[in-house]
Amino acid sequence: MNHVIRSISTDEWPAVKELRLAALKDPVAHLAFLETYEQAAARPDSFWQERAAGAAEGDGARQFVAVGPDGVWGGSVVMLVEKAGRRDFFDAVIEQDQGHLVGVFVRSEHRGSGVTDALVDAALAWAWERGLPRVRLFVHEKNGRAEAFYRKAGFVPTGGSVASEGNAGTRDLEFLIARP
């Protein structure tokens, strides 16, 4: 792998937007993301500026990117901090402080190169540095490639699941990894 893994900066919002739109064009995007390409493309620049600022500063979230030698972002992950007592995306009360890995995407030409491993490792390291005891994520029940990757990375199924938004009759499965 010849990418540099780093967190984004606030002024990189155009690249954040471009990579998200690329992710939403992926053939399995409907299984992995909670919005469509059309929804994201219609958002104003102010949305992307706020999104980048929120993932570049503070302790509530961090976005990591894999930057190739040519300067192109080959992939990205976002680690959210979920606080006990608050409600999550699914309107459930969060039982304990934890990380939530979301927005995992690697361009097809970089898959299998170690980029995904490096991005997830950076996001987990950031969560552990903040003292979070665990990190969770959700995988669509029909996204076997993603599930295999997360299992290999050390995530285990909790047995929990939620209805898959936008995919009637299917579930997103919860996986968890504890701080070493």
Sequence and secondary structure as in RCSB ss.txt:
>XXXX:A:sequence
MNHVIRSISTDEWPAVKELRLAALKDPVAHLAFLETYEQAAARPDSFWQERAAGAAEGDGARQFVAVGPDGVWGG
SVVMLVEKAGRRDFFDAVIEQDQGHLVGVFVRSEHRGSGVTDALVDAALAWAWERGLPRVRLFVHEKNGRAEAFY
RKAGFVPTGGSVASEGNAGTRDLEFLIARP
>XXXX:A:secstr
   EEEE  GGGHHHHHHHHHHHHTSTTHHHH SS HHHHHTS HHHHHHHHHHHHSSSSEEEEEEE TTS EEE
EEEEEEE TTSB TTS B  S EEEEEEEEE GGGTTTTHHHHHHHHHHHHHHHTT SEEEEEEETT HHHHHHH
HHTT EEEEEEEE TTSTT EEEEEEEE  
